[in-house]
Every structure is written in C-alpha cells, then in structure tokens.
Amino acid sequence: MIKTIATAPIDGQKPGTSGLRKKVPVFQAPHYVANFVQSIFDSLEGFKGETLVVGGDGRYFNREAIQIVLRMAAANGFGRIVVGQGGILSTPAASNLIRALKAFGGIVLSASHNPGGPDGDFGIKYNIGNGGPAPEKITDAVFARTKTIDRYLTLDTPDLDLDAVGTTSLGGATVEIVDPVTAYAALMEKLFDFAAIRTLFASGFTMRFDAMSAVTGPYATEILERRLGAAPGTVLNGTPLPDFGGHHPDPNLVHAKHLLDLAFSKDAPDLCAASDGDGDRNLVIGRGQFVTPSDSLALLAANAHLAPGYARGIAGIARSMPTSGAADRVAEKLGVTCYETPTGWKFFGNLLDAGLATICGEESAGTGSDHVREKDGLWAVLLWLNILAARRESVRDIVRQHWATYGRNYYSRHDYEEVASEGANAMMADLRKALPTLPGRRFGDLVVAAADDFAYHDPVDGSDSKAQGIRVLFEGGSRIVFRLSGTGTAGATVRIYIERFEPDPAKHDRDPQDALADLITIAGDISGLARHTGRTAPTVIT
C-alpha cells in the first residue's frame, strides 16, 4: 500500500552539477533522503510505468539509501526499476545501462572521489534518459521543490535482497537485480581490440590497476584479469568497501602516490593506473612517465583511431575551460573543432548528443567519449591499453613523440581545500574587478594578452553560461585560471590552474613546478590568495 508521509523542507538541499553532496550524518537525518528523492520525482513528468536505473559506488549508507529509493520509485509510479547487484553501479556503467535499456532516467548514489565511511561523504544525483547528468532546468526545479515539499510517497514493505540477481515485485513495480559488470564489459569489447590487448599481456606486458577499494574493482577484475589475461594481482584493492579501506578514493598524485613511486622504481610495471570512488576518473602513469590528464586527453584523441570503436575518426574534441590547450592542437591537425566548455560533464552531453564531439575531457582526470554520457575511468585505461597494443611503444616514448609533434603544455593545478567561503568569494570578486586593468601588464618576461571571466554559448541549445572562471592569458600561450569548485562538502575549494606552452623539444624535460614557478608567483600576486584565504601553500598539487 502506498503511504503518504507528511514532511517539511530541510535547508541546504541545493544540488550542483554532480548532484547533492553532504556528510553521511546529514543524509541519515529523518526524511532527508526521502525529501530529496521526492523532490526529484516531483520535478519530472511522464515517467509512469517507465524504467528507472538505480545504483551507487558502495560507500557507507549506499544500501540503506537504495532501499528508500526503491520504495519511493515504486510508490511514485515507475513500472520497472533496475538495480546493480549489491547496490553497485559505477557512474559510467549506470549511464550505459540507462542508454541500453532506454530507461527514463537513473538515480546514482555517490560522492565520486570524496572520502567515505560513517563520517565521510555521500551523494545523490539524477541522470536523464541520455545517460547524462540532469541539466540545470531540472536541478533548479528540484531545488525549488526541496524548499516547499510537504509530503513524500513510499511503501510499507520489507527491504529487498540486493544481492540476489533476479526479478521481484515491489508494489506495482518490477524490480530487477542485475550483474553490474556484464553490460559494461560487453560495451568495452565492442569499442576496443581485446584480442590485441590479450596478445600484449601475453607478450609479458605488466600492469597495476588500483581500484582504491572502490567501485571499479569488480569491473577491472573481470575485464583486465579474466577477459584480457592480465596476471592475477594486476588489480589492487579490488573489493569495494564502505569506507574505501580508509583510502581517499581520488586518483591523484597525493592519494595515489604509491603508484607514482612504483612507476619510477626499478621494478616498475609497464603501466600503472587507477580510478576513483565511482569509476569516472582515471590516473595513467607509464614506466618513468606520469601522464597529466590534459595530456592524456590530447593523446587519446590523437590515437583514438587505433581502437575499433573509433576507427573512422572522431567528429570533434571537447575540453573544459581549465583543461590545457594540448587538445586544441590535436583538433587542428585532425581538422575538427575543439570545443571549450565550462566545467561539468553536462556541457559535453549536448555536444555528444548532437554528434559534434567524440572525445571529451576535464583536467580533473575525467575523460570519456560518446559511448556513454559520463566520464569513464576504466574506458580511458582500456583505450591506453589499445594504443599500447597497436603501437608497441612505451608510454614514455608515445608521450615524448607527442610533445615533439605538438609541443608541451607544462600544466599544474593547485587546490586549496576547505577555505573559508567568505575569503574565497572575496578573492574572486576582487579578481573580477581587476580584469580591465590586467591586459598589457608585464610580469618579468610575461605580458598579459587578455583577461576575462569565461562565458560559454552552447552551440546546441543556445543557452549561455557566465562567470565560469577567471582567465589570465599571456602572450605566447601561457595562462592562469582561477575557479571555485563545488565538489567538496565543507567550505570552498580554490583551484588555480597554471599553464606554460613550450614548443621547443630541447626544453621538454624540465620539472613542471620549476617550469611554472614564475607563473605560480604571479598567480599569488594577482589574486591576493594569501591575504584572502590565509593559505600560503596548496593542499594538493596535480
């Protein structure tokens, strides 16, 4: 029987581009999950009898939240609910399942790369029928509804067994528990030359993939070790754990430093890689060669034709504004457009749906293609493996040849996490005021060519997005970008992106932080970072 539960709005429920993220105890508060989920359903139309995909990254509170979602989805009129076994679905696998089943949409329970556990982070987001994140018109409607909600619909039924694959009834709906890996692995087999990659591993190629005790463990074990023949033990930390084993599931050079150390050791495998909490980010390090996410995007785009799924070439490339310009020069050589968008995968979705772009990427280690509508960490690693199998060269050699052809973009992101919001906002406000004074200013050998607050006009739907980040562009291709990130759950994260273009191969062997030292100093001077935030050193450098 459907139950109508009286409730009241709860403050602080505004979803961002990655959904709603809060600390676990916030979600555990009475009615909190139900309020937000009902606000999603109240903001949608035409889903009666339709299919909803549900799954998450296995973090703490995942199973409990899924039981709430299932009862509410059935009570609100969905006819079919498809759930990953054990409540598990990586974000790209959820996107693929939504598309493959022609589902109305999906609810993904994840806080991506944020820490898990009882005192960690949790998140909920809604994906639309194309498999991608909900656009702003939906997230805005959800937020508006959270402020007025007074009731939610649910069922008074026992919990379902999420571990038993099969079909059961829930109210008037059918619930299907499916293996979370099967459909995704089948898609990967269509895109990549698995026979060539199996031959690569059989030749003695070695690899370590760290799933970081997060969602990609089952996917990587099935694909890398079982289907591609990588040695047992290739996948590290392959069992998803509610607290990610105490790890911080963000595959950057701080939280995955052990892979960097391994890749530069005398016993280094040919490839080290990792993915994050929900499976949408990636880290790639060859023997003695770290590949920055921006370079990885450019390299994957330049070599995508070596994989069967992209053998006909690519329609275009899309990169987020803070991502380096390395992909721009690849697009120019290929004769396709490189679209510069605001940060957020939803901006890529329109381009992918319209057939304007094939490969997309963000500097925050997110890369993907038109196979789904989310970034996809394991996909990026598999494309690298396909390239390595086809070219039979090392990661280092492939990267160095790319730089020799296109030039090197020295690039780094400095994150200042959990900064007081007031200081971070004041810093950005002062930067915006200073924009007209910056062009023509000289800082040593560097001269500011232009400065702006990045705005984007969507070529597909005609929408405009303003105030997406401060850009300071220097003559010769160097630049500094300032942004506030919305992926944390406490305070603000100030992100400063520093980039220097170096066309001369004789100067491609500098340490990136040394090559960027003068720009790093300029960034601090222009922004007044220390004065506004009290910080003199970044929390994370990538």
C-alpha positions in Angstrom: 0.0 0.0 0.0 1.3 3.5 -0.9 1.9 5.7 2.1 1.9 9.5 2.1 4.3 10.7 4.7 4.0 14.3 5.9 7.3 16.1 6.0 8.8 19.6 6.0 11.6 21.3 3.9 15.2 20.8 5.1 17.7 23.5 4.4 20.7 23.1 2.3 19.4 20.8 -0.4 20.7 22.6 -3.5 22.1 20.0 -6.0 25.1 21.0 -8.0 26.4 19.7 -11.3 27.3 16.5 -9.6 24.1 16.2 -7.6 23.7 16.7 -3.9 26.7 16.0 -1.7 26.7 16.2 2.1 28.3 14.4 5.0 26.7 11.0 5.8 25.1 12.1 9.0 23.2 14.8 7.1 21.7 12.1 4.8 20.9 9.9 7.8 18.7 12.6 9.3 15.0 11.7 9.3 13.3 12.2 5.9 16.4 13.8 4.4 16.9 11.2 1.6 13.2 10.9 1.1 12.7 14.6 0.8 15.4 15.0 -1.9 14.3 11.9 -3.9 10.6 13.0 -3.8 11.8 16.4 -5.0 13.4 14.8 -7.9 10.3 12.8 -8.8 8.0 15.9 -8.3 10.2 17.7 -10.9 9.8 15.1 -13.6 6.9 14.4 -15.9 5.8 11.4 -17.9 7.6 8.6 -16.0 4.5 6.5 -15.0 5.3 2.9 -16.0 8.8 3.7 -17.2 12.1 2.3 -16.3 14.4 3.7 -13.6 18.1 2.6 -13.1 19.4 2.7 -9.5 22.9 2.0 -8.2 25.8 3.5 -6.4 29.5 3.2 -5.6 29.2 1.1 -2.5 30.1 3.7 0.0 28.7 3.8 3.5 24.9 4.2 3.6 24.6 3.1 0.0 22.4 0.1 0.7 20.1 1.9 3.1 19.6 4.8 0.7 18.8 2.4 -2.2 16.1 0.7 -0.2 14.5 4.1 0.4 14.8 5.0 -3.3 13.2 1.6 -4.4 10.1 2.0 -2.2 9.6 5.6 -3.3 10.2 4.9 -7.0 7.5 2.2 -6.9 5.1 4.3 -4.9 5.5 7.2 -7.4 4.6 5.1 -10.4 7.8 3.8 -12.0 6.9 0.4 -13.6 10.4 -1.1 -13.7 13.4 -0.5 -11.5 16.8 -2.0 -12.5 19.4 -2.1 -9.7 23.0 -3.2 -9.7 23.7 -6.3 -7.6 24.7 -5.3 -4.1 23.6 -1.8 -4.9 26.7 -1.4 -7.1 26.9 0.5 -10.3 29.8 2.7 -11.4 28.7 6.0 -12.7 29.7 5.2 -16.4 28.1 1.8 -16.1 24.9 3.4 -14.8 25.0 5.8 -17.8 25.4 2.8 -20.1 22.6 0.9 -18.5 20.2 3.8 -18.8 21.0 4.1 -22.5 21.0 0.4 -23.2 17.6 -0.1 -21.5 16.2 3.1 -23.0 15.3 4.0 -19.4 13.5 7.1 -18.4 16.5 8.0 -16.2 18.5 6.9 -13.2 19.4 7.7 -9.6 23.1 7.4 -8.9 24.2 7.3 -5.2 27.8 8.6 -5.0 30.0 11.4 -3.8 32.5 10.5 -6.6 36.1 10.8 -5.4 35.2 12.1 -1.9 36.1 10.0 1.2 33.6 7.5 2.5 32.7 6.0 5.9 30.3 6.9 8.7 31.8 10.4 8.9 32.6 10.7 5.2 30.6 12.0 2.3 27.5 10.8 0.5 25.7 12.0 -2.6 22.6 11.5 -4.8 22.2 12.7 -8.4 19.7 12.2 -11.1 20.7 11.2 -14.7 18.3 11.8 -17.6 17.4 9.4 -20.4 20.5 10.0 -22.5 22.5 8.7 -19.5 24.0 12.1 -18.6 23.6 14.4 -15.6 20.4 16.3 -15.3 20.5 19.8 -16.9 20.1 22.9 -14.9 16.4 23.3 -15.6 15.9 20.0 -13.7 18.3 20.6 -10.9 16.8 24.1 -10.4 13.3 22.6 -10.3 14.5 20.0 -7.7 16.0 22.7 -5.6 12.8 24.8 -5.7 10.8 21.8 -4.7 13.0 21.0 -1.7 12.1 24.4 -0.3 8.3 23.7 -0.4 8.0 19.9 -0.1 5.4 18.8 2.5 5.0 15.1 1.7 6.6 12.1 0.1 5.2 8.8 -1.2 6.6 5.4 -0.2 5.7 1.8 0.5 5.5 -0.1 3.8 7.4 -3.1 2.7 10.4 -5.1 3.9 13.9 -4.5 2.4 14.7 -6.3 -0.8 17.6 -8.6 -1.1 20.0 -6.6 -3.2 22.5 -9.5 -3.5 20.2 -11.9 -5.3 20.2 -11.5 -9.1 16.6 -11.8 -10.4 13.2 -10.2 -10.6 10.7 -9.4 -7.8 7.7 -7.3 -7.3 7.5 -4.1 -5.2 4.1 -2.6 -5.1 3.0 -2.2 -8.7 6.6 -2.2 -10.0 9.0 -4.9 -11.1 12.5 -4.7 -9.5 15.4 -6.4 -11.4 18.7 -7.0 -9.7 21.3 -7.3 -12.4 25.0 -8.1 -12.5 26.6 -4.6 -12.6 29.5 -5.6 -14.8 28.0 -7.6 -17.7 26.6 -4.8 -19.9 29.5 -2.5 -19.3 32.1 -5.2 -20.2 30.2 -6.1 -23.3 30.3 -2.4 -24.4 34.1 -2.3 -23.8 34.5 -5.4 -26.0 32.8 -3.6 -28.9 35.0 -0.5 -28.6 38.4 -2.0 -28.1 40.5 -4.7 -29.7 40.5 -7.2 -26.9 42.5 -9.7 -29.0 45.3 -7.3 -29.5 45.4 -6.4 -25.8 45.4 -10.0 -24.8 48.4 -10.5 -27.1 50.1 -7.5 -25.4 49.6 -9.1 -22.0 50.7 -12.5 -23.3 54.0 -10.9 -24.5 55.0 -10.0 -21.0 53.4 -6.6 -20.6 52.9 -5.8 -16.9 50.4 -3.5 -15.2 49.0 -2.5 -11.9 45.5 -1.1 -11.6 44.4 0.3 -8.2 40.7 0.3 -7.8 41.2 2.1 -4.4 38.7 -0.2 -2.7 36.0 1.5 -4.7 33.5 0.7 -7.4 35.8 -0.2 -10.3 37.2 -3.3 -8.6 34.7 -5.8 -10.0 34.8 -4.2 -13.4 38.6 -4.1 -13.6 39.0 -7.7 -12.3 36.5 -9.1 -14.9 37.9 -7.1 -17.8 41.6 -6.9 -17.1 42.3 -10.2 -15.4 39.6 -12.5 -16.8 38.9 -11.2 -20.3 42.2 -9.7 -21.2 44.5 -12.1 -19.4 46.4 -9.8 -17.2 48.2 -11.6 -14.4 46.3 -12.3 -11.2 47.0 -9.5 -8.8 47.1 -6.9 -11.5 44.1 -5.3 -9.8 44.9 -3.9 -6.4 42.3 -3.1 -3.8 39.6 -4.6 -5.9 36.8 -5.2 -3.4 34.5 -2.2 -2.9 34.4 -1.2 0.8 32.0 1.2 2.5 34.9 3.4 3.8 37.2 2.6 0.8 39.5 0.8 3.2 40.4 4.2 4.8 41.7 5.4 1.4 40.9 8.7 -0.1 39.5 7.4 -3.4 40.8 10.2 -5.6 43.4 9.0 -8.2 45.8 11.9 -7.9 49.5 12.1 -7.1 48.8 12.7 -3.4 46.3 9.9 -2.7 47.9 7.5 -5.2 51.5 8.4 -4.6 52.3 4.7 -4.1 51.6 4.2 -7.8 53.9 7.1 -8.8 56.6 5.7 -6.6 56.1 2.2 -8.2 56.2 3.6 -11.7 59.5 5.3 -11.1 61.1 2.3 -9.3 63.5 -0.3 -10.7 60.7 -2.9 -10.6 58.2 -0.6 -12.4 55.5 -2.3 -14.5 54.8 -1.0 -18.0 51.7 0.8 -16.9 50.2 2.0 -13.6 46.6 3.2 -13.5 43.8 3.9 -11.1 40.2 5.0 -10.9 38.2 6.8 -8.3 35.2 6.2 -5.9 32.5 6.0 -8.5 34.7 5.0 -11.5 34.6 8.2 -13.6 38.1 9.4 -13.1 41.5 7.9 -14.1 45.2 8.1 -13.4 47.7 6.9 -16.0 51.5 6.5 -15.3 53.9 4.7 -17.6 57.2 3.4 -16.5 59.0 6.6 -15.6 56.3 8.8 -17.2 53.4 10.5 -15.5 50.7 11.5 -18.0 48.8 14.6 -17.0 45.0 14.4 -17.5 45.2 17.2 -20.0 48.0 15.5 -22.0 46.1 12.2 -21.7 43.0 13.8 -23.4 45.2 15.0 -26.2 47.0 11.7 -26.7 43.8 9.7 -26.6 42.2 11.9 -29.2 45.3 11.8 -31.4 45.4 8.0 -31.3 41.7 7.0 -30.9 41.6 5.7 -34.5 43.7 2.8 -33.4 40.7 1.3 -31.5 37.9 -0.3 -33.5 35.2 1.8 -31.9 36.9 5.0 -33.3 38.5 3.6 -36.4 36.5 6.1 -38.6 38.0 9.0 -36.8 36.4 11.5 -34.4 33.9 14.2 -35.0 35.4 16.7 -32.6 37.0 17.2 -29.2 35.6 18.9 -26.2 37.5 20.1 -23.1 36.6 22.0 -20.0 38.0 25.5 -19.9 40.6 24.8 -17.2 42.0 21.9 -19.2 45.2 22.7 -21.0 45.2 23.7 -24.7 47.1 20.5 -25.7 43.9 19.0 -27.2 43.3 22.2 -29.3 46.4 21.5 -31.4 45.4 17.8 -32.0 42.0 19.0 -33.2 43.6 21.5 -35.5 45.8 18.8 -37.1 42.8 16.4 -37.4 40.7 19.1 -39.0 38.0 19.0 -36.4 36.7 21.5 -33.8 37.8 21.6 -30.2 35.0 23.0 -28.0 36.0 24.8 -24.8 33.2 24.4 -22.3 32.6 25.2 -18.6 33.5 22.6 -16.1 30.8 19.9 -15.8 30.1 16.9 -17.9 26.5 18.0 -18.7 28.0 20.6 -21.1 29.6 17.8 -23.1 26.3 15.9 -23.2 24.8 18.3 -25.7 27.8 18.1 -28.0 27.9 14.3 -27.8 24.2 14.0 -28.5 24.5 16.4 -31.5 27.4 14.4 -32.9 29.7 17.4 -32.7 32.3 15.8 -30.4 33.5 12.2 -29.9 36.2 12.5 -27.2 35.8 14.8 -24.1 37.9 15.5 -21.1 38.5 17.5 -18.0 41.8 18.3 -16.3 40.5 16.7 -13.1 41.2 13.3 -14.5 37.9 12.8 -16.2 38.0 11.5 -19.8 35.3 9.9 -21.9 33.6 9.6 -25.3 30.2 9.3 -27.0 29.9 5.6 -25.7 28.1 7.0 -22.6 27.3 10.4 -21.2 29.6 10.4 -18.2 33.4 10.4 -17.9 34.7 6.9 -17.7 37.9 6.0 -15.8 38.3 2.4 -16.9 37.4 3.3 -20.5 40.3 5.7 -20.6 42.7 3.0 -19.3 41.4 0.5 -21.8 41.9 3.0 -24.7 45.5 3.5 -23.5 46.0 -0.3 -23.5 44.6 -0.5 -27.0 47.0 2.3 -28.1 49.9 0.5 -26.5 48.9 -2.8 -28.1 48.7 -1.2 -31.5 51.9 0.9 -31.4 54.1 -1.4 -29.3 55.9 1.5 -27.8 56.2 2.5 -24.2 54.0 5.2 -22.6 57.1 7.4 -22.2 58.0 7.1 -25.9 54.4 7.8 -27.0 54.3 10.9 -24.8 57.6 12.2 -25.9 56.8 11.8 -29.6 53.5 13.6 -29.0 55.3 16.6 -27.4 57.8 16.7 -30.3 54.9 16.9 -32.7 52.6 19.2 -30.9 54.7 21.0 -28.2 54.4 20.5 -24.5 51.9 22.2 -22.2 53.5 22.4 -18.8 50.5 22.3 -16.6 49.6 22.1 -12.9 46.5 22.6 -10.7 46.9 23.9 -7.2 44.0 23.1 -4.9 43.3 25.0 -1.7 40.7 22.9 0.1 38.2 23.8 2.8 38.9 27.5 2.5 36.5 29.8 4.3 33.9 30.6 1.7 33.9 34.4 2.6 37.6 34.7 1.8 37.3 32.7 -1.4 34.4 34.7 -2.7 36.1 37.9 -1.8 39.2 36.8 -3.8 37.1 36.0 -6.9 35.2 39.3 -6.6 38.4 41.3 -6.4 39.8 39.4 -9.4 36.7 40.3 -11.4 37.1 43.9 -10.6 40.7 43.8 -11.7 40.1 42.3 -15.1 40.1 45.5 -17.1 43.5 46.5 -15.6 45.3 43.3 -16.5 45.8 43.3 -20.3 49.2 44.8 -21.2 50.7 44.3 -17.7 54.2 42.9 -17.7 55.4 40.4 -15.2 59.1 39.8 -15.9 59.2 38.2 -19.4 55.5 37.6 -19.5 52.9 40.1 -20.8 49.2 39.7 -20.2 47.4 39.5 -23.6 43.9 39.3 -22.3 41.8 38.6 -19.2 38.2 37.6 -18.8 35.5 35.8 -16.8 34.9 32.8 -19.0 31.4 32.6 -20.6 30.0 29.9 -22.9 27.4 29.9 -25.5 26.1 26.4 -26.1 26.0 25.7 -29.9 23.3 23.1 -29.5 20.6 24.5 -27.2 21.6 28.2 -27.4 22.0 28.6 -23.6 24.5 30.9 -22.1 26.7 30.2 -19.0 28.5 33.1 -17.4 31.1 33.7 -14.7 32.7 30.2 -15.2 36.2 31.2 -14.0 38.8 33.9 -14.4 41.3 33.5 -17.2 44.5 35.5 -17.5 46.0 34.8 -20.9 49.7 35.7 -21.6 51.4 36.3 -25.0 52.9 33.0 -26.2 50.2 30.7 -24.9 50.7 30.6 -21.1 47.8 31.3 -18.8 46.4 31.2 -15.3 42.9 30.2 -14.4 41.1 30.8 -11.1 37.9 28.9 -10.1 35.9 27.9 -7.1 35.0 24.2 -7.1 31.7 22.8 -5.9 32.8 19.2 -5.3 33.6 19.4 -1.6 31.3 19.3 1.3 33.0 21.8 3.6 33.9 25.4 2.9 35.2 26.2 -0.6 37.9 24.8 -2.8 40.0 27.4 -4.6 41.6 25.9 -7.7 44.4 27.7 -9.6 45.5 26.3 -12.9 48.9 27.2 -14.3 49.9 26.5 -17.9 53.0 27.3 -20.0 53.2 26.2 -23.6 56.7 25.1 -24.7 57.2 24.3 -28.4 60.9 23.6 -28.2 61.6 19.8 -27.7 65.0 20.8 -26.2 63.1 22.3 -23.2 60.6 19.4 -22.6 62.5 17.8 -19.7 62.1 20.4 -17.0 60.3 19.7 -13.7 56.8 21.1 -14.2 56.8 23.1 -11.0 60.1 24.7 -11.9 58.9 25.4 -15.4 55.8 27.1 -13.9 57.5 28.8 -10.9 57.2 32.4 -12.2 53.5 31.9 -13.2 52.8 30.4 -9.7 54.2 33.5 -8.1 52.2 35.7 -10.5 49.0 33.8 -9.6 49.5 34.6 -5.9 50.3 38.2 -6.6 47.3 38.8 -8.9 44.8 37.1 -6.7 45.9 38.1 -3.2 45.4 34.5 -2.3 47.3 34.6 1.0 45.6 37.8 2.1 42.1 36.5 1.3 42.5 32.9 2.5 45.4 32.8 4.9 46.9 30.0 2.8 50.5 30.1 1.5 50.7 26.5 0.1 48.2 24.3 -1.7 46.5 21.3 -0.1 47.0 19.2 -3.3 49.1 19.8 -6.4 48.3 17.8 -9.5 
